């Protein structure tokens, strides 16, 4: 394949912690590949920050010290080691990758890393490389999962790396997000035993803290798309998509299973691509 291939279409999955976007984007990828025959690349931008957390921690960097984080990222040897580590993590088995990157401690620290301009710049350079690779290798769809992606998607499009056609921003009531994550979505909170309520409440606190940090950071803060329609799952109207790019906020706060949550978004994405 060569870079003369058409620009890949970019679809972004942005939004709040534990809103279901990671689950949904994975199911969208599978459907576009298996049911519609597309060549699809899935890029997890948030995973880059988690990799930086692990790499910096292994080097003894104090993640509560922004100057230490920036010194680590300014070091050419450290930055190149991080690039190679991100690549190695990408090829891990999912169970091993999740164990390494998705602990509560890494989740908290990734917000600290993401608040640093050099971390965002590191991530943005990797995204550019991956978009160039996607075109060279003949991928026609790129799904980008992360936070603050409207700004990033527009920049990637302006650099002639993609055709940014759809941006989805996911929100969810924190307790619903916590209960879905813990596999308790079929139950009512008031019916849970004391131990399970503690688990839910602790995760709610983590979700709220992460969303607050992401909203208040000075570099690429998360923000819903302005003047975009808000759809409450499962009610996502498959309307005609007008214009070059469609933006929407998707509320996943209904008590739905993961498949019930994902299917309307799959249909919306397919409608947009094939419009």
PyMOL commands that set and color helices and strands:
alter all, ss='L'
color gray80, all
select helices_A, chain A and resi 21-34+45-58+66-74+76-90+94-101+104-114+117-136+149-158+174-181+189-191+194-216+258-273
alter helices_A, ss='H'
color red, helices_A
select strands_A, chain A and resi 9-15+40-44+141-145+163-171+229-232+246-251
alter strands_A, ss='S'
color yellow, strands_A
deselect
rebuild
show_as cartoon
